[in-house]
């Protein structure tokens, strides 16, 4: 019985020795695949207009918004510098609505139809801003 136990232990040790390098190799490949994937995504996204607009930012500071002009369908980052939660809610029903906790950021997609879109904070009715979509 002890011979059988030794044989089993040696077999398991051999399997571990053979599999361990393959596991390490797999992690290395995943890392190199992961680093090449974003490059492909950035190069394909770089020429489009909305990708350039991903830097568009609406800032909230002192219960006031900054207005912004963006291309249709652009991604917009909302930076809430206040310590309380705010929303960026379009006055046009269903156009956009995003909640941003205090001292946090959020993103949303601008409407695809050009025009001016007034917005407000649902928590603070005196807060108003303007999004212009070109």
Secondary structure, 3 states (H helix, E strand, C coil): CHHHHHHHHHHHHHHHHHHHHHHHHHHHHHHHHHHHHHHHHHHHHHCCHHHHHHHCEEEECCCCECCEEECCCCEEEEEECCCCCEEEEECCCCCCEEEECCCCEEEEECCCCCEEEEEECCCCCCCEEEEEEC
